[in-house]
Amino acid sequence: MDHAVRLFRDTDAEALAELTGAAIRAIGARAYSPKQVAAWAARHPGPERFIASAAKGDTIILAVDAGDTPVAYALFEAAGHLDMLYCHPDHAGRGLAMRLLAEAEKRAIVMGIERLFTEASELARPVFERTGYVMLHRRDFSITHEGRDVPIHNYAMERKLG
């Protein structure tokens, strides 16, 4: 199935929130413990976060299926921070993340952004590396969930543009 790429519309917000939760629970479980996945999923954004991000000028690029339903997305801020890259589990492994990263790079260059940077999960790290991102360091931190600190990690990464 071919996927179209387009920009976010406010009517996509609910689908993106659901997609994010599904990706964290299904894909995140491949590299993180059940406690880590629960803590991560509990802090994932609701629909209002996507509407607010778009309103403040963040760029949200979607991959959509034939019915125009979002199946993957990338969100980057004007300073070049790629804050989110998620793919619905039913559509993972089809190159959508790499396609969205390439589109984000094109748009960032047009905006005059000289580098994109992110905090990639254990599972997203290889995708970022394949598209030219360099790992700067591992980030170990905790997420407070159900009154306990849950240790988790990701990777600070960047890609210089231009």
C-alpha positions as CSV (number, residue, x, y, z in Angstrom):
1,M,0.0,0.0,0.0
2,D,1.3,3.4,-1.0
3,H,1.1,6.2,1.6
4,A,0.7,9.8,0.9
5,V,2.6,12.5,2.9
6,R,0.9,15.7,3.9
7,L,0.8,18.3,6.7
8,F,-1.2,18.0,9.8
9,R,-4.8,19.3,10.1
10,D,-6.5,19.9,13.5
11,T,-8.9,17.0,12.6
12,D,-5.9,14.6,12.7
13,A,-5.2,15.3,16.4
14,E,-7.3,12.4,17.9
15,A,-5.8,9.9,15.4
16,L,-2.2,11.0,16.3
17,A,-2.9,10.7,20.0
18,E,-4.2,7.1,19.4
19,L,-1.4,6.2,17.1
20,T,1.2,7.4,19.6
21,G,-0.2,5.3,22.4
22,A,-0.5,2.2,20.2
23,A,3.1,2.6,19.0
24,I,4.5,3.0,22.5
25,R,2.6,0.0,23.8
26,A,3.3,-2.3,20.9
27,I,6.6,-1.2,19.5
28,G,8.1,0.1,22.7
29,A,7.6,-3.3,24.3
30,R,10.2,-4.7,22.0
31,A,13.0,-2.8,23.8
32,Y,11.6,-1.6,27.1
33,S,10.2,-3.3,30.1
34,P,6.5,-3.4,30.9
35,K,7.1,-0.7,33.7
36,Q,9.0,1.5,31.3
37,V,6.3,1.2,28.6
38,A,3.5,2.0,31.1
39,A,5.4,5.1,32.3
40,W,6.2,6.2,28.8
41,A,2.6,5.6,27.6
42,A,1.1,7.5,30.6
43,R,2.9,10.7,29.6
44,H,2.2,10.6,25.9
45,P,0.3,13.6,24.5
46,G,-3.4,13.9,24.0
47,P,-5.0,15.5,21.0
48,E,-4.7,19.0,22.4
49,R,-0.9,18.8,22.3
50,F,-0.9,18.4,18.5
51,I,-3.3,21.3,18.0
52,A,-1.3,23.5,20.3
53,S,2.0,22.5,18.6
54,A,0.6,23.3,15.2
55,A,-0.8,26.6,16.4
56,K,2.6,27.7,17.7
57,G,4.3,26.9,14.4
58,D,5.6,23.4,14.9
59,T,5.7,21.3,11.7
60,I,3.8,18.0,11.8
61,I,4.2,15.8,8.8
62,L,2.0,12.8,8.3
63,A,2.0,9.6,6.3
64,V,-1.6,8.7,5.6
65,D,-3.2,5.6,4.1
66,A,-5.6,5.4,1.2
67,G,-8.5,6.6,3.4
68,D,-6.4,9.7,4.5
69,T,-6.0,8.2,8.0
70,P,-2.7,9.1,9.7
71,V,-0.5,6.0,10.1
72,A,2.8,7.7,11.0
73,Y,4.1,11.2,11.8
74,A,7.1,13.4,12.6
75,L,6.9,16.6,14.6
76,F,9.7,19.2,14.6
77,E,9.9,22.6,16.2
78,A,11.2,25.8,14.6
79,A,14.6,25.5,16.5
80,G,15.1,22.1,14.8
81,H,14.1,19.8,17.6
82,L,12.5,16.7,16.2
83,D,10.2,16.0,19.1
84,M,8.3,13.1,17.9
85,L,8.5,10.3,15.3
86,Y,5.9,7.6,15.6
87,C,4.5,4.9,13.4
88,H,1.3,2.8,14.0
89,P,2.4,-0.8,14.7
90,D,0.3,-2.0,11.7
91,H,2.4,0.1,9.4
92,A,5.8,-0.2,11.0
93,G,8.7,-1.6,9.0
94,R,7.6,-0.1,5.7
95,G,10.0,2.8,5.5
96,L,7.6,5.4,6.6
97,A,9.8,6.8,9.4
98,M,12.7,7.2,6.9
99,R,10.4,8.9,4.4
100,L,9.1,11.3,7.1
101,L,12.6,12.1,8.3
102,A,13.6,12.9,4.7
103,E,10.6,15.2,4.3
104,A,11.3,16.9,7.7
105,E,14.9,17.5,6.5
106,K,13.7,19.1,3.2
107,R,11.3,21.4,5.1
108,A,13.8,22.3,7.7
109,I,16.4,23.3,5.1
110,V,13.8,25.6,3.4
111,M,13.1,27.1,6.9
112,G,16.8,27.9,7.3
113,I,17.3,25.3,10.0
114,E,21.0,24.1,10.1
115,R,20.5,21.0,12.2
116,L,17.8,18.7,13.4
117,F,18.2,17.1,16.8
118,T,16.2,14.5,18.7
119,E,16.0,12.1,21.6
120,A,15.5,8.7,20.0
121,S,14.2,5.7,21.7
122,E,16.1,2.4,21.6
123,L,14.0,1.3,18.6
124,A,14.1,4.6,16.7
125,R,17.9,5.0,17.0
126,P,18.7,2.7,14.0
127,V,16.2,4.6,11.8
128,F,17.8,7.9,12.7
129,E,21.3,6.5,12.1
130,R,20.3,5.2,8.6
131,T,19.2,8.7,7.7
132,G,22.4,10.3,8.8
133,Y,21.9,11.2,12.4
134,V,24.8,10.9,14.7
135,M,24.5,9.7,18.3
136,L,25.8,12.3,20.8
137,H,25.2,10.3,24.0
138,R,22.8,8.0,25.8
139,R,20.4,9.8,28.1
140,D,19.5,7.9,31.3
141,F,16.6,9.4,33.3
142,S,13.5,8.5,35.2
143,I,9.8,9.0,34.6
144,T,7.6,9.3,37.6
145,H,4.7,6.9,37.2
146,E,2.3,5.7,39.9
147,G,4.4,7.3,42.6
148,R,7.6,5.6,41.6
149,D,10.6,6.7,39.5
150,V,10.9,4.4,36.5
151,P,14.4,4.4,34.9
152,I,14.4,4.6,31.2
153,H,16.8,5.8,28.4
154,N,17.0,7.3,25.0
155,Y,19.7,8.8,22.8
156,A,20.6,12.4,22.0
157,M,21.1,12.5,18.2
158,E,21.6,15.2,15.6
159,R,21.8,15.6,11.8
160,K,23.6,18.6,10.3
161,L,21.8,20.0,7.3
162,G,22.8,21.7,4.1
